[in-house]
């Protein structure tokens, strides 16, 4: 087990741990190896079964979340948003930022063109008042909608970004242009 780096205390069911001494579970390396081996053979059902057995023990690393999201897309896309979002909430720790952990999942969904799953996952993420998402999350989200040709969703989230006083990055604009051109939406590119 490793320990947190920030000051303060966190209440556990039994003990008030100073955050610097609070035990943080580390992901099982044997499970990591098994998931990676099953993923290389594209045995997605076994990937999900292995992950579901031990997902409560520790937060899944970002690189493995990509494989888990891909497995969900292949086996059980309806359960993806609910299970992965619950997993992220269960393992929240003060010293990590859930937005960075959610990004690989959104990226897999956007690249697969699964906009409905992508939006469900987005809605399951914690949305607290005053919480601003970073531009990388919006780049991926808007890029996914653009590559699916969903102009109305792109415009909606562009408005959300403006209200939060954020800007799309150059990558975000590039993803929108590529997505629109892929779908023959040339007029929308010039708007």
C-alpha positions in Angstrom: 0.0 0.0 0.0 1.1 3.5 -0.7 0.1 6.6 1.2 -1.4 10.0 0.2 0.7 13.1 0.0 -1.7 15.9 1.1 -2.2 17.2 4.6 -5.4 17.0 6.6 -7.5 14.0 7.7 -9.9 11.6 6.2 -12.5 9.8 8.2 -12.6 6.0 7.7 -15.3 3.8 9.2 -12.9 2.9 12.1 -10.0 5.4 12.1 -9.4 9.0 11.3 -6.3 8.8 9.1 -4.1 11.8 8.4 -4.1 11.9 4.6 -0.4 11.5 4.5 -0.7 8.1 6.2 -4.0 6.9 4.7 -3.5 3.6 2.9 -4.2 3.8 -0.8 -4.7 0.4 -2.4 -2.5 -0.4 -5.4 -4.0 -2.3 -8.4 -3.2 -6.0 -8.5 -0.4 -6.6 -11.0 -1.5 -10.2 -11.6 -4.9 -8.9 -12.6 -3.3 -6.3 -14.8 -1.3 -9.0 -16.6 -4.4 -11.2 -17.1 -6.4 -8.3 -18.4 -3.7 -7.3 -20.9 -3.3 -11.0 -22.1 -7.0 -11.4 -22.6 -7.2 -8.1 -24.4 -4.4 -9.1 -26.8 -6.4 -12.1 -27.8 -9.6 -9.9 -27.9 -11.3 -12.1 -25.4 -13.4 -9.2 -24.1 -15.8 -11.3 -22.0 -12.9 -12.7 -19.9 -11.5 -9.1 -19.5 -14.7 -7.9 -18.0 -15.1 -11.0 -15.8 -11.6 -10.6 -14.4 -12.1 -6.8 -13.8 -15.5 -7.3 -12.2 -14.1 -9.8 -9.7 -11.5 -7.4 -8.3 -12.6 -3.9 -9.2 -13.6 -3.1 -5.7 -10.1 -3.6 -4.4 -8.4 -0.6 -6.0 -8.8 2.1 -8.7 -8.1 0.8 -12.2 -5.1 2.6 -13.8 -5.8 4.9 -16.7 -4.1 2.6 -19.3 -6.3 -0.4 -18.3 -9.4 1.7 -18.2 -9.0 2.0 -22.0 -9.1 -1.8 -22.3 -12.0 -2.1 -19.9 -14.0 0.5 -21.8 -13.3 -1.4 -25.1 -14.4 -4.7 -23.4 -17.7 -3.0 -22.3 -18.3 -1.8 -25.9 -17.8 -5.3 -27.2 -19.7 -7.2 -24.5 -22.1 -5.0 -22.6 -22.3 -1.4 -23.8 -25.4 -0.6 -21.7 -23.5 -1.3 -18.5 -20.4 0.8 -19.3 -21.5 4.2 -18.0 -23.0 2.9 -14.8 -20.2 0.5 -13.8 -17.2 2.6 -14.7 -18.6 5.8 -13.1 -19.5 3.8 -10.0 -15.9 2.4 -9.9 -14.5 5.9 -10.2 -16.7 7.2 -7.4 -15.9 4.3 -5.1 -12.2 4.8 -5.3 -12.1 8.6 -5.1 -9.0 9.8 -3.2 -8.2 13.5 -2.4 -4.9 13.4 -4.3 -6.1 12.3 -7.7 -8.3 14.1 -10.1 -11.2 12.0 -11.5 -11.3 14.0 -14.7 -7.9 12.7 -15.8 -9.1 9.1 -15.1 -12.3 9.6 -17.0 -10.6 10.9 -20.1 -9.4 7.5 -21.5 -12.9 6.1 -21.2 -14.4 9.1 -23.1 -11.7 8.8 -25.7 -12.4 5.1 -26.4 -16.1 5.8 -26.7 -15.6 8.8 -29.0 -13.2 6.9 -31.3 -15.7 4.0 -31.5 -18.5 6.5 -32.5 -20.6 5.4 -29.5 -22.1 8.8 -28.8 -25.0 7.5 -26.8 -22.7 5.6 -24.4 -20.3 8.6 -24.3 -23.1 10.9 -23.3 -24.4 8.5 -20.7 -21.0 8.2 -19.2 -20.6 12.0 -19.2 -23.9 12.3 -17.3 -22.8 9.7 -14.7 -19.7 11.7 -13.9 -19.8 13.9 -10.8 -21.2 17.3 -11.7 -20.8 19.6 -8.8 -21.9 23.2 -8.8 -19.0 25.4 -9.9 -17.0 22.4 -11.1 -15.3 23.2 -14.4 -14.2 20.5 -16.7 -10.9 20.9 -18.5 -10.6 21.5 -22.2 -9.2 18.0 -22.8 -12.5 16.4 -21.7 -14.5 18.8 -23.9 -12.1 18.2 -26.9 -12.8 14.5 -26.7 -16.5 14.9 -26.1 -17.1 17.4 -28.9 -14.7 15.5 -31.3 -16.8 12.3 -30.7 -20.1 14.2 -31.6 -18.5 15.8 -34.6 -17.2 12.6 -36.0 -20.7 11.1 -35.7 -22.1 14.1 -37.5 -24.2 15.4 -34.6 -23.9 19.1 -35.2 -26.6 20.0 -32.6 -24.6 18.3 -29.8 -21.4 20.0 -30.9 -23.1 23.4 -30.8 -24.7 22.6 -27.4 -21.3 21.7 -25.8 -19.6 24.7 -27.4 -22.1 26.8 -25.6 -21.4 25.0 -22.4 -17.7 25.7 -22.8 -18.3 29.4 -23.4 -20.5 29.6 -20.3 -17.7 28.1 -18.3 -15.3 30.6 -19.8 -13.2 27.9 -21.3 -11.9 27.6 -24.8 -11.5 24.7 -27.1 -7.9 23.8 -27.9 -6.5 23.7 -31.4 -6.9 19.9 -31.1 -10.6 20.4 -30.3 -11.1 22.6 -33.4 -9.2 20.1 -35.5 -11.4 17.2 -34.3 -14.5 19.2 -35.1 -13.3 20.0 -38.6 -12.2 16.4 -39.3 -15.5 15.0 -38.0 -17.6 17.4 -40.1 -15.6 16.7 -43.2 -15.8 13.0 -42.7 -19.6 13.3 -42.7 -19.7 15.7 -45.7 -20.8 18.7 -43.5 -18.7 21.2 -45.4 -21.0 24.2 -44.6 -20.7 23.5 -40.9 -16.9 23.7 -41.1 -17.1 27.4 -42.1 -19.6 28.4 -39.3 
